[in-house]
Amino acid sequence: MSESSNSHWIPLSDLMMGLMMVFLLLATMYMLRVEQTTTLIVKEYETTRNNLHRALQKEFEQNFKEWDAELLGDMTIRFKNPEVLFATGSDKLKTKFKEILNDFTPRYIKILTGDQFKDSIKEIRIEGHTSTFWKNSSSSLDGYFKNMTLSQARTRTTLEFIFLLPETVENEEWLKTRLTANGLSSSRPIKNKNLKIDEEASQRVEFRIVTNADEKLETIAKSILKIE
């Protein structure tokens, strides 16, 4: 009886071991493919970011000081002088900011819609940021939501102004699927060297670019998490 049982269990254990090896091999092959794909996407992202950063720097480097703007490492262009952008508590663009957008927007769109970058752009985010302060607010949360309403109104006004520019018309359909207005209130303040919030510097408008590579990397990350 014992010998008969053993004769059945030995092949079964071999079968289980074989299946485990197959599953291990398949998992290893999948992870290698993920790693290779991730490497290619990272290279694509780095190449696109570096080339786009250089193109933006070359195009606007003579204007940043005049506009009180700067180009960040992630391709974001930040307009950082609140006195130029909007009046306190208002969503109406000041004359100077309109002049800046009249000059900036056609050149910016021309770069992004060029053959080199057009297919790599997923989203162009107009982001409005405020200080943490709101006069006569009943609480910090109340001030936060009032600033949220204001920042959303400001980015929408900026978006509308851009779409009404004559130079925007020929790229209107492409922009409608990518150019967005995002009011972020005081959720992303700028801090000084002492790590204290710089209320004035926090009041800004940013043009942030999201590439297709960002979405691909996010999809890969989610698939890896599911496996784990």
C-alpha positions in Angstrom: 0.0 0.0 0.0 2.8 2.4 0.9 4.8 1.6 -2.3 1.6 2.2 -4.4 1.0 5.6 -2.7 4.6 6.7 -3.3 4.5 5.7 -6.9 1.5 8.1 -7.4 2.9 11.0 -5.4 6.3 11.2 -6.9 5.1 12.0 -10.4 2.6 14.5 -9.0 5.3 16.3 -7.1 7.4 16.4 -10.3 4.4 17.8 -12.1 3.9 20.6 -9.5 7.6 21.4 -9.6 7.4 21.6 -13.4 4.4 24.0 -13.3 6.1 26.2 -10.8 9.2 26.4 -13.1 6.9 27.3 -16.1 5.2 30.0 -14.1 8.5 31.3 -12.9 9.8 31.4 -16.4 6.8 33.3 -17.7 6.9 35.8 -14.8 10.6 36.4 -15.5 10.0 36.9 -19.2 7.2 39.3 -18.5 9.3 41.3 -16.1 12.1 41.5 -18.6 9.6 42.8 -21.2 8.4 45.4 -18.7 11.9 46.5 -17.9 12.8 46.8 -21.6 9.6 48.7 -22.3 10.2 51.0 -19.3 13.7 51.7 -20.4 12.6 52.7 -23.9 9.8 54.9 -22.5 12.2 56.6 -20.0 14.7 57.3 -22.9 11.9 58.6 -25.0 10.7 60.9 -22.1 14.2 62.1 -21.4 14.9 62.9 -25.1 11.6 64.7 -25.5 12.0 66.6 -22.3 15.6 67.7 -23.1 14.8 68.7 -26.7 11.6 70.6 -25.7 13.4 72.3 -22.8 16.2 73.5 -25.2 13.6 74.7 -27.7 11.7 76.7 -25.1 14.9 78.1 -23.6 16.1 79.2 -27.0 12.8 80.7 -28.0 12.1 82.7 -24.8 15.5 83.3 -23.0 15.5 86.9 -24.1 12.0 87.5 -22.7 12.0 85.8 -19.3 13.5 88.8 -17.5 11.1 91.3 -19.2 8.1 89.1 -18.4 9.3 88.2 -14.9 9.0 84.5 -15.9 11.2 81.4 -15.7 11.6 78.0 -17.3 11.7 75.2 -14.8 13.5 71.8 -15.3 10.3 70.0 -16.0 9.5 72.3 -18.9 7.0 74.4 -16.9 7.0 78.1 -17.7 6.2 80.1 -14.6 4.9 83.7 -14.7 5.7 84.8 -11.2 4.9 88.5 -10.7 1.4 88.8 -9.2 1.3 92.5 -9.8 1.5 91.9 -13.6 -1.1 89.1 -13.7 -4.3 90.0 -11.9 -5.6 92.6 -9.5 -6.1 91.3 -5.9 -9.3 89.2 -5.8 -10.0 89.6 -9.5 -10.0 87.2 -12.4 -9.6 89.8 -15.1 -6.3 89.8 -16.9 -4.2 93.0 -16.4 -3.2 94.8 -19.6 0.4 93.8 -19.2 -0.4 90.1 -18.8 -2.5 90.4 -22.0 0.5 91.9 -23.8 2.7 89.1 -22.5 0.2 86.4 -23.6 -0.1 88.0 -27.0 3.6 87.6 -27.5 4.1 84.3 -25.7 1.2 82.2 -26.8 1.7 82.0 -30.6 5.4 81.2 -30.2 4.7 78.6 -27.5 2.0 76.9 -29.5 4.2 76.9 -32.6 6.8 74.9 -30.8 4.4 72.4 -29.3 2.5 71.8 -32.5 5.7 71.4 -34.6 6.4 68.0 -36.1 9.1 67.3 -33.5 6.8 67.5 -30.5 3.2 67.5 -31.6 2.6 63.7 -31.2 4.3 63.6 -27.8 2.0 66.2 -26.1 -0.8 64.8 -24.0 -1.8 67.9 -22.1 -0.9 71.6 -21.6 -2.0 72.7 -18.2 -2.6 76.3 -17.4 -2.3 76.3 -13.6 -3.4 79.1 -11.3 -1.8 79.3 -7.8 -2.7 81.7 -5.0 -1.4 82.7 -1.6 -2.9 81.1 1.5 -4.4 84.4 2.6 -8.0 85.6 2.1 -9.2 88.7 3.8 -12.2 88.3 6.2 -12.3 84.5 5.7 -13.9 82.6 8.6 -11.3 79.9 8.7 -8.2 78.7 6.8 -10.5 76.2 5.0 -12.9 78.9 4.0 -10.0 80.9 2.6 -8.7 77.9 0.8 -12.0 77.3 -1.0 -12.4 81.0 -1.9 -8.9 81.0 -3.3 -9.8 77.8 -5.2 -12.8 79.6 -6.8 -10.6 82.5 -7.7 -7.7 80.4 -9.1 -10.2 78.5 -11.3 -11.7 81.6 -12.6 -8.3 83.1 -13.4 -7.2 80.1 -15.4 -10.5 79.9 -17.2 -10.1 83.6 -18.1 -6.6 83.0 -19.3 -7.8 80.0 -21.4 -10.5 82.0 -23.0 -8.1 84.8 -23.9 -5.8 82.4 -25.5 -8.5 80.7 -27.6 -9.6 84.1 -28.9 -6.2 85.0 -30.3 -6.1 84.9 -34.1 -2.9 82.8 -34.1 -4.7 80.1 -32.1 -7.5 79.5 -34.6 -5.5 77.2 -36.9 -4.7 74.9 -34.0 -8.0 75.2 -32.2 -9.1 71.6 -32.5 -5.8 70.2 -31.4 -5.7 72.6 -28.4 -9.3 71.8 -27.3 -8.2 68.3 -26.6 -5.0 69.3 -24.7 -5.1 72.8 -23.3 -6.8 72.8 -19.9 -7.4 75.3 -17.0 -6.6 74.2 -13.5 -7.1 76.3 -10.4 -5.1 74.9 -7.5 -5.7 77.5 -4.8 -2.9 77.4 -2.2 -2.3 73.7 -2.4 1.2 74.1 -3.9 2.8 77.1 -2.2 6.4 78.2 -2.8 8.6 78.2 0.3 11.7 80.3 1.0 15.0 79.1 2.2 13.7 79.0 5.8 10.9 76.6 4.6 8.3 79.3 5.3 5.6 80.0 2.7 6.4 82.9 0.5 2.9 84.3 0.0 3.9 86.7 -2.9 5.9 84.1 -4.8 3.1 81.6 -4.4 0.8 83.8 -6.5 1.6 82.7 -10.0 0.4 81.3 -13.3 2.2 78.3 -14.8 2.1 76.5 -18.2 2.9 72.9 -17.5 3.4 70.2 -20.2 2.4 66.6 -19.8 3.8 64.1 -22.4 2.5 60.8 -23.5 5.5 59.1 -21.9 4.1 60.1 -18.4 0.9 58.2 -19.1 2.8 55.1 -20.4 5.0 55.0 -17.3 1.9 55.3 -15.1 0.2 52.4 -16.9 3.3 50.2 -16.5 3.6 51.1 -12.8 -0.1 50.1 -12.2 0.5 46.8 -14.1 3.5 46.0 -11.9 1.5 46.8 -8.7 -1.3 44.4 -9.8 1.3 41.6 -10.2 2.7 42.3 -6.8 
